[in-house]
């Protein structure tokens, strides 16, 4: 059956055009408001860069890191871009013998620095403050009890590093949970002791916006954050790595005793 010429309803086209214009304008206004909010924020700056940090991987975690590294090296040789993990220079040809040597020896671990932002959303959740915490190469520890008050409220948790030197598309982010599961009404909070997750996609979608939105009601923020974040960026002959260990000395009963 042949279709005749498609007739456009001018009124509908006009309405659709107006609809999309409204969406674009709204998006631009929202973006501008967010940028203005960010520009107006005042941070208490804390520099931990003088503290030495060592990058350590528990054996089960290192197994995942090493597998990802070997997979990344193999993809370079094949000129593939699975999971976005290709070198910045595009397709690279590496001889098979060199690949075999790289995958058979332990990669060098090169620590890098990052900044953590705690941004108060509800007045009083962070004691009326916002924090910019600079961690040294390799990372460090965060005790939530030093920053989060007992008042119910909400805040954002945001981490940034130099994406030009340590590109997002070569990254893998892991999380090893150290929060006990608990039931709040019909909901379960906390990821469980020594539960391991690959959170790469979720992480960058969240961090590209305003960060992870957290509520302190019933200490839910502890259930989400308590544990170790492993930030790994894969290069041809090394792994750039940093870690953040999150705990809460004021709520030890919510943490796991048998941490790896």
Secondary structure per residue as TSV (DSSP state, phi and psi in degrees):
chain	resnum	aa	ss	phi	psi
A	1	X	-	360.0	128.4
A	2	X	-	-86.4	141.0
A	3	X	-	-93.4	136.3
A	4	X	-	-76.8	178.4
A	5	X	-	-60.1	138.5
A	6	X	-	-78.8	126.9
A	7	X	-	-99.2	128.8
A	8	X	-	-91.5	134.0
A	9	X	-	-83.2	106.5
A	10	X	H	-58.9	-35.6
A	11	X	H	-65.8	-43.6
A	12	X	H	-65.7	-41.5
A	13	X	H	-60.7	-41.3
A	14	X	H	-64.3	-42.8
A	15	X	H	-65.2	-42.3
A	16	X	H	-63.8	-41.5
A	17	X	H	-61.0	-44.3
A	18	X	H	-63.3	-40.1
A	19	X	H	-59.2	-47.1
A	20	X	H	-68.9	-34.5
A	21	X	H	-63.3	-41.9
A	22	X	H	-61.2	-43.1
A	23	X	H	-61.2	-46.7
A	24	X	H	-62.1	-47.4
A	25	X	H	-62.0	-44.0
A	26	X	H	-60.4	-42.7
A	27	X	H	-62.9	-43.0
A	28	X	H	-64.9	-41.1
A	29	X	H	-64.9	-44.0
A	30	X	H	-61.0	-44.7
A	31	X	H	-60.0	-43.6
A	32	X	H	-65.9	-39.4
A	33	X	H	-62.2	-44.5
A	34	X	H	-61.6	-42.0
A	35	X	H	-65.3	-39.0
A	36	X	H	-65.4	-39.7
A	37	X	H	-61.6	-45.5
A	38	X	H	-62.3	-41.4
A	39	X	H	-67.5	-28.7
A	40	X	H	-87.4	-8.2
A	41	X	-	-69.9	141.6
A	42	X	-	-113.4	130.1
A	43	X	-	-114.8	140.1
A	44	X	E	-84.7	119.3
A	45	X	E	-94.0	129.9
A	46	X	E	-123.2	122.2
A	47	X	E	-106.2	112.4
A	48	X	-	-104.1	12.4
A	49	X	T	-65.0	-19.0
A	50	X	T	-76.8	-15.6
A	51	X	S	-85.4	134.2
A	52	X	-	-79.0	136.9
A	53	X	-	-124.4	141.7
A	54	X	-	-114.6	138.7
A	55	X	-	-90.9	117.9
A	56	X	-	-126.8	137.0
A	57	X	-	-118.0	122.3
A	58	X	-	-59.3	146.3
A	59	X	H	-47.3	-45.2
A	60	X	H	-63.1	-34.9
A	61	X	H	-71.5	-41.9
A	62	X	H	-60.9	-32.9
A	63	X	H	-59.3	-42.9
A	64	X	H	-66.6	-43.1
A	65	X	H	-61.3	-45.8
A	66	X	H	-65.7	-39.5
A	67	X	H	-63.8	-42.6
A	68	X	H	-63.8	-40.8
A	69	X	H	-62.0	-47.3
A	70	X	H	-63.1	-38.3
A	71	X	H	-66.1	-38.6
A	72	X	H	-64.0	-46.1
A	73	X	H	-61.1	-41.3
A	74	X	H	-64.0	-40.3
A	75	X	H	-64.2	-35.4
A	76	X	H	-61.2	-45.7
A	77	X	H	-64.2	-34.6
A	78	X	H	-85.9	-4.9
A	79	X	T	67.8	23.8
A	80	X	-	-96.3	168.4
A	81	X	-	-132.4	33.9
A	82	X	G	-58.1	136.5
A	83	X	G	61.2	17.8
A	84	X	G	72.2	11.8
A	85	X	-	-94.9	85.0
A	86	X	-	-133.6	156.8
A	87	X	-	-69.7	156.1
A	88	X	T	-61.3	-29.2
A	89	X	T	-76.7	2.8
A	90	X	S	87.6	-141.6
A	91	X	S	-67.6	126.7
A	92	X	-	-121.7	140.2
A	93	X	-	-106.8	117.5
A	94	X	-	-121.0	129.6
A	95	X	-	-65.8	150.3
A	96	X	H	-59.3	-37.3
A	97	X	H	-62.2	-42.1
A	98	X	H	-66.0	-40.6
A	99	X	H	-59.1	-44.9
A	100	X	H	-62.1	-39.4
A	101	X	H	-65.3	-41.1
A	102	X	H	-64.9	-42.4
A	103	X	H	-77.7	-15.4
A	104	X	H	-92.0	-17.2
A	105	X	S	-109.8	155.1
A	106	X	-	-68.0	130.8
A	107	X	-	-69.9	149.9
A	108	X	E	-71.7	137.8
A	109	X	E	-103.8	119.6
A	110	X	E	-113.8	109.1
A	111	X	E	-71.6	149.0
A	112	X	-	-133.4	162.6
A	113	X	-	-92.2	159.1
A	114	X	E	-153.6	167.2
A	115	X	E	-120.1	141.0
A	116	X	E	-113.0	132.4
A	117	X	E	-115.9	127.1
A	118	X	E	-110.8	115.4
A	119	X	E	-118.4	117.0
A	120	X	E	-68.8	129.3
A	121	X	S	-103.6	-40.4
A	122	X	S	-107.8	128.6
A	123	X	T	-53.0	124.4
A	124	X	T	101.7	-18.2
A	125	X	T	-61.0	-36.0
A	126	X	T	-115.6	25.9
A	127	X	T	69.2	27.6
A	128	X	T	78.1	19.1
A	129	X	-	-126.7	160.7
A	130	X	-	-120.1	146.6
A	131	X	E	-123.5	138.9
A	132	X	E	-118.5	111.4
A	133	X	E	-112.6	117.8
A	134	X	E	-93.2	119.3
A	135	X	E	-98.9	148.0
A	136	X	-	-73.8	173.8
A	137	X	T	-57.1	123.4
A	138	X	T	107.7	-24.4
A	139	X	E	99.4	-147.0
A	140	X	E	169.9	-155.0
A	141	X	E	-119.3	146.5
A	142	X	E	-126.6	119.6
A	143	X	E	-99.6	108.9
A	144	X	G	-59.5	-26.7
A	145	X	G	-63.0	-21.6
A	146	X	G	-78.8	-15.1
A	147	X	T	-128.2	-35.0
A	148	X	-	-94.0	131.0
A	149	X	-	-85.3	178.6
A	150	X	S	-83.0	-5.5
A	151	X	S	-75.9	136.8
A	152	X	-	-66.7	133.3
A	153	X	-	-179.6	-159.4
A	154	X	E	-146.6	158.8
A	155	X	E	-157.9	165.6
A	156	X	E	-103.7	145.8
A	157	X	E	-121.6	113.0
A	158	X	E	-132.5	133.2
A	159	X	E	-122.7	135.7
A	160	X	E	-133.5	146.0
A	161	X	-	-143.4	176.6
A	162	X	-	-72.4	100.7
A	163	X	T	-74.8	-15.8
A	164	X	T	-72.7	-40.9
A	165	X	T	-82.2	-35.1
A	166	X	S	-124.4	80.7
A	167	X	-	-64.2	145.1
A	168	X	G	-62.4	-37.7
A	169	X	G	-72.5	-9.2
A	170	X	G	-106.2	16.0
A	171	X	E	-103.7	153.0
A	172	X	E	-134.5	130.0
A	173	X	E	-116.2	123.7
A	174	X	E	-114.4	156.1
A	175	X	E	-136.3	127.4
A	176	X	E	-109.8	108.0
A	177	X	E	-75.5	141.5
A	178	X	E	-133.4	38.1
A	179	X	E	-117.0	134.8
A	180	X	-	-72.3	143.9
A	181	X	-	-74.9	137.5
A	182	X	E	-140.0	157.2
A	183	X	E	-104.9	125.5
A	184	X	E	-115.5	106.6
A	185	X	T	56.5	-117.1
A	186	X	T	-98.5	3.4
A	187	X	E	-104.8	148.6
A	188	X	E	-105.0	128.9
A	189	X	E	-120.6	148.9
A	190	X	S	97.2	140.0
A	191	X	-	-90.6	-7.3
A	192	X	E	96.0	160.1
A	193	X	E	-77.3	129.9
A	194	X	E	58.4	31.9
A	195	X	E	-84.9	134.7
A	196	X	E	-116.7	132.8
A	197	X	E	-135.4	144.1
A	198	X	E	-94.4	109.4
A	199	X	-	-112.6	22.0
A	200	X	H	-54.3	-55.9
A	201	X	H	-63.6	-46.4
A	202	X	H	-60.1	-41.2
A	203	X	H	-59.8	-51.8
A	204	X	H	-73.6	-31.1
A	205	X	H	-63.7	-38.2
A	206	X	H	-73.8	-45.2
A	207	X	H	-73.3	-22.4
A	208	X	T	-71.1	-17.2
A	209	X	T	-97.0	-111.2
A	210	X	T	-112.9	1.2
A	211	X	-	107.3	-173.3
A	212	X	E	-82.7	122.1
A	213	X	E	-84.9	125.9
A	214	X	E	-128.1	144.2
A	215	X	E	-114.4	143.2
A	216	X	-	-92.7	-0.7
A	217	X	G	-60.2	126.2
A	218	X	G	56.8	28.2
A	219	X	G	56.1	35.2
A	220	X	H	-65.8	-28.4
A	221	X	H	-62.5	-31.8
A	222	X	H	-69.0	-41.1
A	223	X	H	-61.0	-28.6
A	224	X	H	-89.4	-32.8
A	225	X	H	-100.9	-26.6
A	226	X	-	-63.0	120.8
A	227	X	E	146.2	-161.0
A	228	X	E	-122.3	127.7
A	229	X	E	-95.7	130.2
A	230	X	E	-112.4	116.3
A	231	X	E	-105.4	115.5
A	232	X	E	-125.7	129.0
A	233	X	E	-119.6	124.4
A	234	X	E	-94.5	131.1
A	235	X	-	-119.8	177.2
A	236	X	S	-63.9	-32.7
A	237	X	S	-132.4	14.4
A	238	X	E	-161.8	169.5
A	239	X	E	-120.8	120.6
A	240	X	E	-83.3	128.5
A	241	X	E	-140.0	149.1
A	242	X	E	-151.8	157.7
A	243	X	E	-140.0	150.4
A	244	X	E	-132.3	118.7
A	245	X	E	-98.4	118.3
A	246	X	E	-109.7	128.1
A	247	X	E	-141.5	-176.9
A	248	X	-	-149.0	103.5
A	249	X	T	-67.9	-15.9
A	250	X	T	-88.8	-7.7
A	251	X	-	-138.0	54.5
A	252	X	G	-62.3	-25.1
A	253	X	G	-67.0	-16.5
A	254	X	G	-93.6	-6.1
A	255	X	B	-99.1	163.6
A	256	X	-	-87.1	141.3
A	257	X	S	-86.1	-24.7
A	258	X	S	-105.0	54.2
A	259	X	-	-66.1	144.1
A	260	X	-	-66.8	360.0
